[in-house]
Each structure stands twice: as C-alpha cells, then as structure tokens.
Amino acid sequence: MSVRGQARRAETGTWTAELRAARGEPEGRVVVFPHAGGGPNALMPLLGTLPDTYDVLGVTLPGRERRFNEGYDATPEDPRAVVEGVLAELTGLPSCPTVYFGHSMGVAIAVAVALAEPAACARLVLSAHPPAGVKYEREAAWNDAVLLDLVKLGGGTPPEILDNPFWRGYVLGLLRSDLTLAARLVRQNHGGRLTMPLTVIGGDRDELVHVRELVAWQERADAGARMRVFPGGHFYLLDEPNRQGVAAEITGASLT
C-alpha cells in the first residue's frame, strides 16, 4: 500500500470502523447502518459484492460485534448522542462522495445522520423501513413474546441461539434496546426533508414491512426517490440472486 493510501484509511472510532478499503484511490464511500440486533458484518455477504473502488465503513452500536463487551445498556438514552457521535467520526474523514446505506432499523439512524448534516451525504439508500417505522417500533413496551415474534418474522436468527436461555435473553434485550432507539429516532426524524438523491428498496414478501409503506418516502424526498422491489423477505438483500442488484442500487450503478 502506498503512503498516500495509508493516509486515507479510516481509523476505527467508537461508532464507525472500516470494513474494507478501496483498491487505489476511492471512487466513493459507503457507510452501512445495519438492522436491529445486528452489526455491519452481518451484511458482509452483500457488502462483499460492492465494487472494490469504494471504501466501505460500518456503524456499530454497543453490545454487538467489536463492541460486544460494552453491552447494549451502553447505548445512550438520548438518540442525538448516537447521531452526533456517528456524524463527528464521518465528517472527520477525508472528503469523498459518500452514500449512506441503511437496512431496517439502520434506516432511522442513517436518515437522522443525513438530516443533521445533509452536505456530508451524496446519496441515501434506504432498505426495508418506512418513514413511520415498523409497527414493532411503535409499541410502548416490548415483552418477550412480541420480540420473539419479531425475530421469527424477520428471519436470520439461528434456532440454537433462541434455544439457549442466556443467548435468547441477550438477543431479546439487545432488540429491546435497539427498538427503543429506533422509535425515538423515527419521532426525531418526523417531518424532516431529505435533500439528497434517495433510493428506496425492499422485499416483496417482507412480513415486517409492506412495499406500500415504503412508497411514503417519496413524500419526504426533495430530489425525488427511486423505488425498487426485490423478491424475498426482510433480509432479501442477503439472498445470493439479489446481491448484485442491491449493490448496484447502493453505488448508483443502476441509475446509469
């Protein structure tokens, strides 16, 4: 790696970390905001298909992946602290056309960060999350039965995790923390206008979010909103036949 290449690498911060550096000078940067209960590495089957001309960064909340030891209780109660923390790290990076890509709950964080500093976001790609949030985020409280239902509808959690009392309790606590944050961010984002180009994507068999709910983003997009629906459920973006198409939507290659 050249000295110039070393200088542009993103340092690991509290909230953000580099998942993959571009080969050579980057064409752009993708910042990944993952779903409730997960970290950005859970989306690597998709992110690995992004062109190697892009730097890829991931946002990680407390209690998962590299921040597991902090515990999910370390998530600030005030959602503005999360937004400000992420934004401070992103705006400290070298200037580069930057795409925010949010999936599910990650959409609420991505939108909040984009609203806080619109000039830092060249494009916004929102997956499987409507402006008003999913119905589970609108609950006043979440008991274990509701959370288990959410896990089953979303899919992707190995049965052996839910069969283990310790890990089941941890997963449900993590989800409860994330849903609380998402609900607060959705309220904070309400009415905010998105001035950057917007792409909205989802799965046609998503049991958590109906496609018609995603159309509502068009009412918030000053620069217009591109819509695309893929076959599959809530994690349609990880299905091998969809990965290239989703990656093209993230980088904007499908627009050319």
PECORBEL-V564300 format. One record per pair of residues at least 24 apart in sequence whose ideal C-beta (glycine too) atoms are under 8 Angstrom apart, sorted by the first residue. I is the first residue (numbers start at 0). J is the second residue. Records with the same first field share a line. If there is no record, write none. Layout:
I = J ; J
//
This chain:
7 = 54 ; 93
9 = 54 ; 56 ; 92
11 = 65
12 = 88
13 = 84 ; 88
14 = 58 ; 59 ; 60 ; 81 ; 84 ; 85 ; 88
15 = 56 ; 57 ; 58 ; 59 ; 85 ; 88 ; 89
16 = 56 ; 57 ; 59 ; 65
17 = 54 ; 55 ; 56
18 = 43 ; 46 ; 55 ; 56 ; 57
19 = 46 ; 47 ; 49 ; 51 ; 54 ; 55
20 = 54
21 = 51 ; 52 ; 53 ; 54
22 = 51 ; 52
23 = 52
25 = 52 ; 53 ; 54 ; 95
26 = 50 ; 52 ; 53 ; 96
27 = 52 ; 53 ; 54 ; 95 ; 96 ; 97 ; 98 ; 121 ; 250
28 = 53 ; 54 ; 55 ; 56 ; 92 ; 95 ; 96 ; 97 ; 98
29 = 53 ; 54 ; 55 ; 56 ; 97 ; 98 ; 100 ; 249 ; 250
30 = 56 ; 57 ; 58 ; 89 ; 97 ; 98 ; 99 ; 100 ; 109
31 = 55 ; 56 ; 57 ; 58 ; 100 ; 101 ; 102 ; 105
32 = 58 ; 99 ; 100 ; 101 ; 102 ; 105 ; 106 ; 108 ; 109 ; 112
33 = 57 ; 58 ; 59 ; 102 ; 103 ; 104 ; 105
34 = 102 ; 103 ; 104 ; 105 ; 153
35 = 103 ; 104 ; 173 ; 174 ; 177 ; 178 ; 181
36 = 63 ; 150 ; 156 ; 170 ; 173 ; 174 ; 177
37 = 63
38 = 63 ; 64 ; 65 ; 66
39 = 64
40 = 64
41 = 155
42 = 102 ; 236 ; 237
44 = 237 ; 239 ; 242
45 = 236 ; 237 ; 242 ; 245 ; 246
48 = 242 ; 243 ; 246
49 = 246 ; 249 ; 250
50 = 246 ; 250 ; 252
53 = 250
54 = 95
56 = 89
58 = 85 ; 105 ; 108
60 = 177 ; 180
62 = 173 ; 176
63 = 173
71 = 172 ; 173 ; 176 ; 177
72 = 176
74 = 176 ; 177 ; 180
78 = 111 ; 180 ; 183 ; 184 ; 187
79 = 187
81 = 108 ; 111 ; 180 ; 184
82 = 108 ; 111 ; 112 ; 115 ; 184
83 = 115
85 = 112
86 = 112 ; 115 ; 116 ; 119
89 = 119
90 = 116 ; 119
96 = 121 ; 122
97 = 121
98 = 122 ; 123 ; 124 ; 249 ; 250 ; 251
99 = 123 ; 124
100 = 124 ; 126 ; 249
101 = 125 ; 126 ; 128
102 = 126 ; 127 ; 128 ; 236
103 = 127 ; 128 ; 133 ; 153 ; 207 ; 233
104 = 128 ; 136 ; 177 ; 178 ; 180 ; 181
107 = 132 ; 136 ; 180 ; 181 ; 184 ; 185 ; 188
108 = 180 ; 184
110 = 184 ; 188 ; 191 ; 193
111 = 184 ; 187 ; 188
113 = 193 ; 195
114 = 188 ; 191 ; 193
117 = 193 ; 194 ; 195
120 = 195
121 = 195 ; 196
122 = 195 ; 196 ; 197 ; 198 ; 251
123 = 193 ; 195 ; 196 ; 197 ; 198
124 = 197 ; 198 ; 199 ; 200 ; 248 ; 249
125 = 197 ; 198 ; 199 ; 200 ; 213 ; 216
126 = 199 ; 200 ; 201 ; 236 ; 245
127 = 200 ; 201 ; 202 ; 205 ; 207 ; 208 ; 213 ; 233 ; 235 ; 236
128 = 208 ; 213
129 = 208 ; 212 ; 213 ; 215 ; 216
130 = 185 ; 188 ; 189 ; 215 ; 216 ; 218 ; 219
131 = 185 ; 212 ; 215
132 = 181 ; 182 ; 185
133 = 207 ; 208
135 = 178 ; 207
136 = 178 ; 181 ; 182 ; 185
137 = 182
138 = 178
141 = 174 ; 175 ; 178
143 = 171
146 = 171 ; 174 ; 175
147 = 171
149 = 174 ; 207
150 = 174
152 = 206 ; 207 ; 233
153 = 206 ; 207 ; 232 ; 233 ; 234
154 = 232 ; 233 ; 234
155 = 233 ; 234 ; 237
191 = 219
192 = 219 ; 221
193 = 219 ; 220 ; 221 ; 222
194 = 221 ; 222
195 = 222
196 = 222 ; 223 ; 225 ; 251
197 = 222 ; 223 ; 224 ; 225
198 = 224 ; 225 ; 226 ; 227 ; 248 ; 249 ; 251
199 = 224 ; 225 ; 226 ; 227
200 = 226 ; 227 ; 228 ; 229 ; 236 ; 245 ; 248
201 = 228 ; 229 ; 235
202 = 228 ; 229 ; 230 ; 231 ; 232 ; 233 ; 234 ; 235 ; 236
203 = 228 ; 229 ; 230 ; 231 ; 235
204 = 230 ; 231 ; 232 ; 235
205 = 231 ; 232 ; 233 ; 235
206 = 232 ; 233
207 = 233
208 = 233
225 = 254
227 = 253
//
